[in-house]
Amino acid sequence: MAVEHLKRSKPAAEKAEEDAKVRAVVEQTLDDIRKRGDAAVRDLSLKFDNYAPESFRLTQSEIEAAMQNVSARDIEDIQFAQTQIRSFAEAQRASMTDIEVETLPGVILGHRNIPVQSVGCYVPGGKFPMVASAHMSVLTASVAGVPRIVAAAPPVDGKPHPAIVAAMQMGGAHEIYVLGGIQAVGAMAIGTETIQPVDMLVGPGNAFVAEAKRQLFGQVGIDLLAGPTETMVIADETVDAELCATDLLGQAEHGYNSPACLITNSRKLAEATMAEIERLLGVLPTAETASISWRDYGDVILCDTYDEMLQIANDMAYEHVQVMTDRDDWFLENMHSYGALFLGPRTNVANGDKVIGTNHTLPTKKAGRYTGGLWVGKFLKTHSYQKVTTDDAAAMVGEYGSRLCMLEGFVGHAEQCNIRVRRYGGRNVPYGAAAEPLDAAE
């Protein structure tokens, strides 16, 4: 494989050191919330957001007051986005059917898709209040039928962000809290004197939020590890440097540690894109953030072949993968590890983030190797059940079960089967013995 790195991000060892620092801070903070509950949450909110109201939960009148500060056009735009997201989520939900099948005469097996009973939806604030994250988590949970949807977002300029509150309310949140960061996800998962704990945490966030979700997993469920955003552009000479540079910087502006990677088989495009990025950083209003991300977390990888491009893209397993080549459908067919694909020059990650209808909460840090993004199915638990409706079936399956339990040495297990063979098959199986096959017993 002839692969050349024209630009590399900072070494993996440095990134690992940063991760270790984040881990330690999160562990200490969650422990404080467990010990001191509301008092810890209040102290953290005051420290990081300079915000400590009498109650972090918004009343209905406070929700309505916040929504009055959202313009009619913004409300219409939120409604449009939510219509697209709801439509796709409903189609996804319809694809998940309960089943019941008779696998043998008298043996009925099935499963039911049951909503998680309470979910905490985190909506990031920070540099950019992410209104769209409310649609992606709250609305999707609502389509799944979750009975209790709790939403939390940090204050912006010392008060609830009106558009985020509107999106949460319009999406179907039952409880809205003005809380950010570790204190928000920690309070929702652990519970405090005033916040009932939830069964599951969902939503993207910064490195601290993602690490808090990781540490809380087990105590609660999580959707996936959705940390600092990642974007990858896979391109050939069918597109130009301006398009590639714009798509890379469009995501690099998220934060100081947002990886952006160009994979191409064109040296000309690679070099032109790097030059175009420098030009755009001179005019981009968010260049202060994007430039640091590009400096520390930007990669440009030059390959000889499309197969090499594909292999590297699958190995890196980035969150957003923008494909602009003469064979986009080939990449769709052969990509197996990523968050979401954006195919063709008319498509872009920003539309996916905000409005087109797919979910923007996606796996980062190579989690795309084992999970997809947030979708309506993440809020549903598929539970199986079984029924045996005839005596013959109870005895026949029990006979096999008895012998297979004894094969493993589980005598008590075997007796659960044997008693059915005795009662429903009329056969005398000695206690603690394996049931003989019917023809042998005869």
C-alpha positions as CSV (number, residue, x, y, z in Angstrom):
1,M,0.0,0.0,0.0
2,A,1.5,3.3,-1.1
3,V,0.0,5.8,1.4
4,E,1.5,9.2,2.2
5,H,0.5,11.4,5.0
6,L,0.8,15.0,3.8
7,K,-0.4,16.2,7.2
8,R,-0.7,14.4,10.5
9,S,-2.6,15.2,13.6
10,K,-0.9,15.1,17.0
11,P,0.5,11.8,18.2
12,A,-1.7,9.2,19.7
13,A,0.3,9.3,23.0
14,E,-0.6,13.0,23.4
15,K,-4.3,12.2,22.8
16,A,-4.2,9.4,25.3
17,E,-2.7,11.7,27.9
18,E,-5.6,14.1,27.4
19,D,-8.1,11.3,27.7
20,A,-6.5,10.2,31.0
21,K,-6.9,13.7,32.5
22,V,-10.6,13.8,31.4
23,R,-11.2,10.4,33.0
24,A,-9.8,11.5,36.3
25,V,-11.9,14.7,36.4
26,V,-15.1,12.9,35.5
27,E,-14.6,10.1,38.1
28,Q,-14.0,12.7,40.9
29,T,-17.0,14.8,39.8
30,L,-19.4,11.8,39.6
31,D,-18.3,10.6,43.0
32,D,-19.1,14.1,44.4
33,I,-22.6,14.0,42.9
34,R,-23.2,10.5,44.4
35,K,-22.2,11.8,47.8
36,R,-23.7,15.3,47.9
37,G,-26.6,15.2,45.4
38,D,-28.2,18.5,44.7
39,A,-25.5,20.4,46.6
40,A,-22.8,19.1,44.3
41,V,-24.9,19.8,41.2
42,R,-25.5,23.4,42.4
43,D,-21.8,23.9,43.1
44,L,-20.8,22.6,39.7
45,S,-23.3,24.7,37.9
46,L,-22.2,27.8,39.7
47,K,-18.5,27.0,39.0
48,F,-18.8,26.2,35.3
49,D,-21.9,28.1,34.2
50,N,-22.3,30.8,36.9
51,Y,-25.9,29.6,37.2
52,A,-27.6,28.5,40.4
53,P,-31.4,29.1,40.4
54,E,-33.8,28.0,43.1
55,S,-34.8,25.1,40.8
56,F,-32.9,23.8,37.7
57,R,-36.2,22.4,36.3
58,L,-38.2,24.8,34.2
59,T,-41.9,25.3,35.1
60,Q,-44.5,25.4,32.4
61,S,-44.7,29.1,32.6
62,E,-40.9,29.4,32.3
63,I,-41.0,27.2,29.3
64,E,-43.7,29.4,27.7
65,A,-41.8,32.6,28.5
66,A,-38.6,31.2,26.9
67,M,-40.5,30.2,23.8
68,Q,-41.9,33.8,23.5
69,N,-38.3,34.9,22.8
70,V,-38.0,32.7,19.7
71,S,-39.0,34.3,16.4
72,A,-41.8,33.0,14.3
73,R,-39.3,32.1,11.5
74,D,-37.1,30.2,13.9
75,I,-40.2,28.3,15.2
76,E,-41.2,27.5,11.6
77,D,-37.7,26.2,10.9
78,I,-37.6,24.1,14.0
79,Q,-41.0,22.6,13.0
80,F,-39.7,21.9,9.5
81,A,-36.6,20.0,10.9
82,Q,-38.7,18.1,13.4
83,T,-41.2,17.1,10.7
84,Q,-38.3,15.6,8.7
85,I,-36.8,13.8,11.7
86,R,-40.1,12.5,12.9
87,S,-41.0,11.2,9.5
88,F,-37.8,9.2,9.2
89,A,-38.0,8.0,12.8
90,E,-41.6,6.8,12.3
91,A,-40.5,4.9,9.2
92,Q,-37.7,3.3,11.2
93,R,-40.2,2.4,14.0
94,A,-42.5,0.8,11.5
95,S,-39.7,-1.5,10.4
96,M,-39.4,-3.0,13.9
97,T,-42.3,-5.4,14.3
98,D,-43.3,-7.6,17.1
99,I,-43.2,-11.3,16.0
100,E,-44.8,-14.5,17.1
101,V,-44.0,-17.8,15.4
102,E,-44.9,-21.5,16.0
103,T,-41.5,-23.2,15.7
104,L,-42.9,-26.6,16.5
105,P,-46.4,-27.8,17.0
106,G,-47.5,-26.3,20.3
107,V,-44.3,-24.3,20.8
108,I,-44.8,-20.5,20.3
109,L,-41.9,-18.0,20.4
110,G,-42.0,-14.3,20.1
111,H,-40.6,-10.9,20.9
112,R,-42.0,-7.5,21.8
113,N,-40.3,-4.2,21.3
114,I,-40.8,-2.3,24.5
115,P,-39.7,1.3,25.1
116,V,-37.2,2.2,27.8
117,Q,-39.3,3.7,30.6
118,S,-37.2,6.8,31.2
119,V,-34.5,8.6,29.2
120,G,-32.2,11.5,29.9
121,C,-31.5,13.5,26.8
122,Y,-28.4,15.8,26.9
123,V,-28.3,18.8,24.6
124,P,-24.8,20.4,24.4
125,G,-24.3,24.1,24.9
126,G,-20.8,25.4,25.2
127,K,-19.6,27.5,22.3
128,F,-22.6,26.6,20.1
129,P,-26.0,25.8,21.7
130,M,-27.0,22.8,19.6
131,V,-30.7,23.2,19.1
132,A,-30.8,20.3,16.7
133,S,-29.7,17.8,19.4
134,A,-33.0,18.3,21.1
135,H,-34.8,17.0,17.9
136,M,-32.4,14.1,17.6
137,S,-32.9,12.7,21.1
138,V,-36.1,14.1,22.6
139,L,-38.2,13.7,19.4
140,T,-36.9,10.3,18.5
141,A,-37.5,9.0,22.1
142,S,-41.1,10.4,21.7
143,V,-41.6,8.5,18.5
144,A,-40.4,5.3,20.3
145,G,-43.0,5.9,23.0
146,V,-40.8,6.5,26.0
147,P,-43.1,7.4,28.9
148,R,-40.7,9.8,30.7
149,I,-38.3,12.0,28.6
150,V,-36.0,14.2,30.6
151,A,-34.0,16.9,28.8
152,A,-31.1,19.0,30.0
153,A,-29.0,21.7,28.4
154,P,-26.6,24.2,30.0
155,P,-27.6,27.9,30.4
156,V,-26.4,30.3,27.8
157,D,-25.4,33.8,29.0
158,G,-26.9,32.9,32.4
159,K,-30.3,31.8,31.3
160,P,-32.1,29.0,29.4
161,H,-31.5,29.1,25.7
162,P,-34.9,30.0,24.2
163,A,-34.6,28.0,21.0
164,I,-33.3,24.9,22.8
165,V,-36.2,25.0,25.2
166,A,-38.6,25.4,22.3
167,A,-37.1,22.4,20.5
168,M,-37.3,20.3,23.7
169,Q,-40.9,21.3,24.4
170,M,-42.0,20.8,20.7
171,G,-40.1,17.5,20.6
172,G,-42.1,16.0,23.5
173,A,-39.9,16.5,26.7
174,H,-41.7,15.9,29.9
175,E,-39.1,17.5,32.2
176,I,-36.7,20.3,31.1
177,Y,-33.6,21.1,33.2
178,V,-31.1,24.0,32.7
179,L,-28.0,22.0,33.5
180,G,-24.8,21.3,31.6
181,G,-21.8,19.1,31.5
182,I,-20.9,16.3,33.9
183,Q,-23.4,17.7,36.4
184,A,-26.3,17.2,34.0
185,V,-25.6,13.6,32.9
186,G,-24.5,12.7,36.4
187,A,-27.7,14.1,38.0
188,M,-29.9,12.4,35.5
189,A,-28.2,9.0,35.8
190,I,-27.5,8.9,39.5
191,G,-30.5,11.0,40.8
192,T,-30.5,13.6,43.5
193,E,-33.0,14.8,46.0
194,T,-34.9,16.7,43.3
195,I,-34.2,14.8,40.1
196,Q,-35.5,11.2,39.7
197,P,-32.9,9.0,38.0
198,V,-33.4,7.8,34.5
199,D,-32.9,4.4,32.9
200,M,-30.8,5.6,29.9
201,L,-28.7,8.5,28.8
202,V,-28.5,9.7,25.2
203,G,-27.1,12.6,23.3
204,P,-23.7,14.0,22.2
205,G,-21.4,16.2,24.2
206,N,-17.8,17.2,24.8
207,A,-15.1,14.9,25.9
208,F,-16.2,15.2,29.6
209,V,-19.8,14.4,28.8
210,A,-18.8,11.4,26.6
211,E,-16.5,10.1,29.4
212,A,-19.2,10.6,32.0
213,K,-21.6,8.5,29.9
214,R,-18.9,5.8,29.6
215,Q,-18.4,5.7,33.4
216,L,-22.1,5.7,34.1
217,F,-22.8,2.8,31.7
218,G,-24.1,-0.2,33.6
219,Q,-25.8,2.0,36.2
220,V,-27.8,3.3,33.2
221,G,-27.9,2.4,29.6
222,I,-26.3,4.8,27.0
223,D,-26.9,5.2,23.3
224,L,-23.3,5.3,22.3
225,L,-20.0,7.2,22.8
226,A,-20.7,10.4,21.0
227,G,-17.8,12.7,21.9
228,P,-16.1,15.5,20.0
229,T,-17.2,15.5,16.3
230,E,-15.1,13.9,13.6
231,T,-15.4,14.5,9.9
232,M,-13.8,12.7,7.0
233,V,-13.8,13.7,3.3
234,I,-13.1,11.0,0.8
235,A,-12.6,12.7,-2.6
236,D,-11.1,12.3,-6.0
237,E,-10.7,14.8,-8.9
238,T,-14.4,14.9,-9.6
239,V,-14.6,17.7,-7.0
240,D,-12.6,20.8,-6.2
241,A,-10.6,22.1,-3.2
242,E,-13.1,24.7,-2.2
243,L,-15.8,22.0,-1.6
244,C,-13.4,19.7,0.3
245,A,-12.0,22.6,2.5
246,T,-15.4,23.9,3.3
247,D,-16.7,20.5,4.4
248,L,-13.6,19.8,6.5
249,L,-13.7,23.2,8.3
250,G,-17.5,23.1,8.7
251,Q,-17.1,20.4,11.3
252,A,-13.6,21.5,12.7
253,E,-15.3,24.6,14.2
254,H,-17.1,22.5,16.8
255,G,-14.3,22.6,19.2
256,Y,-10.5,22.6,19.7
257,N,-10.3,18.8,19.4
258,S,-12.5,18.0,16.4
259,P,-10.7,15.7,14.0
260,A,-10.9,16.4,10.3
261,C,-9.4,14.1,7.7
262,L,-9.1,14.2,3.9
263,I,-8.5,10.9,2.1
264,T,-7.8,11.3,-1.6
265,N,-6.0,9.7,-4.6
266,S,-5.2,13.1,-6.1
267,R,-2.0,14.9,-4.9
268,K,-3.3,18.0,-6.8
269,L,-6.6,18.0,-4.8
270,A,-4.8,17.3,-1.5
271,E,-2.4,20.2,-1.9
272,A,-5.0,22.6,-3.2
273,T,-7.4,21.7,-0.3
274,M,-4.7,22.4,2.3
275,A,-4.1,25.8,0.6
276,E,-7.8,26.5,0.5
277,I,-8.2,25.7,4.2
278,E,-5.5,28.3,5.0
279,R,-7.4,30.8,2.8
280,L,-10.7,30.1,4.4
281,L,-9.3,30.3,8.0
282,G,-8.4,33.9,7.1
283,V,-12.1,34.7,6.6
284,L,-14.1,32.2,8.7
285,P,-15.6,33.9,11.8
286,T,-15.0,30.7,13.8
287,A,-11.4,30.3,12.7
288,E,-10.1,30.7,16.2
289,T,-11.6,27.3,17.0
290,A,-11.4,25.6,13.6
291,S,-7.7,26.5,13.1
292,I,-6.6,24.8,16.3
293,S,-8.6,21.7,15.5
294,W,-7.1,21.6,12.0
295,R,-3.6,22.2,13.4
296,D,-3.8,19.5,16.1
297,Y,-6.3,17.1,14.7
298,G,-6.2,17.5,10.9
299,D,-5.0,14.7,8.6
300,V,-4.4,14.6,4.8
301,I,-3.8,11.1,3.5
302,L,-2.8,10.5,-0.1
303,C,-3.5,7.1,-1.6
304,D,-2.8,5.4,-4.9
305,T,-6.0,3.5,-5.3
306,Y,-9.7,3.6,-4.3
307,D,-9.2,0.3,-2.4
308,E,-6.5,2.0,-0.2
309,M,-8.9,4.9,0.4
310,L,-11.6,2.5,1.4
311,Q,-9.4,0.5,3.8
312,I,-8.0,3.5,5.6
313,A,-11.5,5.0,5.9
314,N,-12.9,1.8,7.4
315,D,-9.9,1.5,9.8
316,M,-10.3,5.1,11.0
317,A,-14.1,4.6,11.4
318,Y,-14.9,8.3,11.6
319,E,-18.2,9.8,12.7
320,H,-19.1,11.7,9.5
321,V,-17.9,10.4,6.2
322,Q,-18.4,12.7,3.2
323,V,-17.9,10.7,-0.1
324,M,-17.4,12.7,-3.3
325,T,-16.0,10.5,-6.0
326,D,-16.8,8.9,-9.3
327,R,-18.0,5.8,-7.4
328,D,-20.0,6.9,-4.4
329,D,-22.3,3.9,-4.5
330,W,-19.3,1.6,-4.4
331,F,-18.2,3.2,-1.1
332,L,-21.8,2.8,0.2
333,E,-21.6,-0.9,-0.6
334,N,-18.2,-1.4,0.9
335,M,-17.9,0.9,3.9
336,H,-18.6,-1.0,7.1
337,S,-17.3,1.2,9.9
338,Y,-18.5,4.8,10.3
339,G,-21.2,6.9,11.9
340,A,-23.1,8.2,8.9
341,L,-22.3,8.5,5.2
342,F,-23.0,11.6,3.1
343,L,-22.9,10.7,-0.6
344,G,-22.2,13.0,-3.4
345,P,-21.3,16.7,-3.7
346,R,-24.9,17.8,-3.3
347,T,-25.0,16.2,0.2
348,N,-23.3,17.7,3.3
349,V,-22.8,16.9,6.9
350,A,-24.5,20.2,8.0
351,N,-27.8,19.1,6.5
352,G,-27.5,15.8,8.3
353,D,-26.7,17.7,11.5
354,K,-29.7,20.0,11.4
355,V,-32.6,19.2,9.1
356,I,-32.6,16.4,6.5
357,G,-34.1,13.8,8.8
358,T,-31.4,11.3,9.8
359,N,-30.0,11.4,13.4
360,H,-26.9,13.4,14.1
361,T,-25.9,11.6,17.4
362,L,-23.3,9.3,15.9
363,P,-20.4,7.1,17.2
364,T,-16.9,8.7,17.6
365,K,-13.5,7.3,18.5
366,K,-13.9,4.3,16.3
367,A,-17.1,3.2,18.0
368,G,-18.6,2.9,14.5
369,R,-16.8,-0.5,14.4
370,Y,-19.5,-1.9,16.7
371,T,-22.5,0.5,16.7
372,G,-24.4,2.8,14.5
373,G,-25.9,6.1,15.6
374,L,-28.8,7.0,17.7
375,W,-32.1,6.0,16.2
376,V,-35.6,5.1,17.3
377,G,-34.5,1.5,17.9
378,K,-32.0,2.6,20.6
379,F,-35.0,3.5,22.8
380,L,-36.6,0.1,22.3
381,K,-35.7,-3.1,24.1
382,T,-36.5,-6.3,22.2
383,H,-37.8,-8.9,24.8
384,S,-38.5,-12.5,23.9
385,Y,-41.2,-14.8,25.3
386,Q,-42.3,-18.4,24.9
387,K,-45.4,-20.4,25.3
388,V,-45.9,-24.2,25.2
389,T,-49.6,-24.9,24.5
390,T,-49.8,-28.7,24.2
391,D,-48.9,-31.6,26.4
392,D,-47.0,-33.3,23.6
393,A,-44.9,-30.3,23.0
394,A,-44.1,-29.9,26.8
395,A,-43.0,-33.5,27.0
396,M,-41.1,-33.6,23.8
397,V,-39.1,-30.4,24.4
398,G,-38.7,-31.3,28.0
399,E,-37.0,-34.6,27.1
400,Y,-34.4,-32.8,25.0
401,G,-34.0,-30.2,27.7
402,S,-33.4,-32.8,30.4
403,R,-30.6,-34.5,28.6
404,L,-28.9,-31.2,27.6
405,C,-29.0,-29.9,31.2
406,M,-27.5,-33.2,32.5
407,L,-24.8,-32.9,29.8
408,E,-23.7,-29.7,31.6
409,G,-24.2,-31.1,35.1
410,F,-27.2,-29.0,35.9
411,V,-29.4,-31.5,37.8
412,G,-31.8,-28.8,39.1
413,H,-32.2,-27.5,35.6
414,A,-32.9,-31.0,34.3
415,E,-35.7,-31.5,36.9
416,Q,-37.5,-28.4,35.6
417,C,-37.7,-30.4,32.3
418,N,-38.3,-33.8,33.9
419,I,-41.4,-32.7,35.9
420,R,-43.0,-31.6,32.6
421,V,-42.1,-35.0,31.0
422,R,-43.8,-36.7,34.0
423,R,-46.9,-34.5,34.1
424,Y,-47.6,-33.9,30.5
425,G,-45.9,-37.0,28.9
426,G,-47.0,-39.6,31.5
427,R,-43.5,-41.0,31.7
428,N,-41.7,-42.0,34.9
429,V,-38.3,-40.2,34.8
430,P,-36.3,-40.9,38.0
431,Y,-35.5,-37.7,40.0
432,G,-32.1,-36.4,39.0
433,A,-31.8,-38.6,35.9
434,A,-31.9,-37.6,32.3
435,A,-35.0,-38.3,30.3
436,E,-34.5,-41.2,27.9
437,P,-35.7,-40.8,24.3
438,L,-39.3,-41.8,23.9
439,D,-38.5,-44.8,21.6
440,A,-35.8,-46.0,24.1
441,A,-38.2,-45.7,27.0
442,E,-40.7,-47.8,25.2
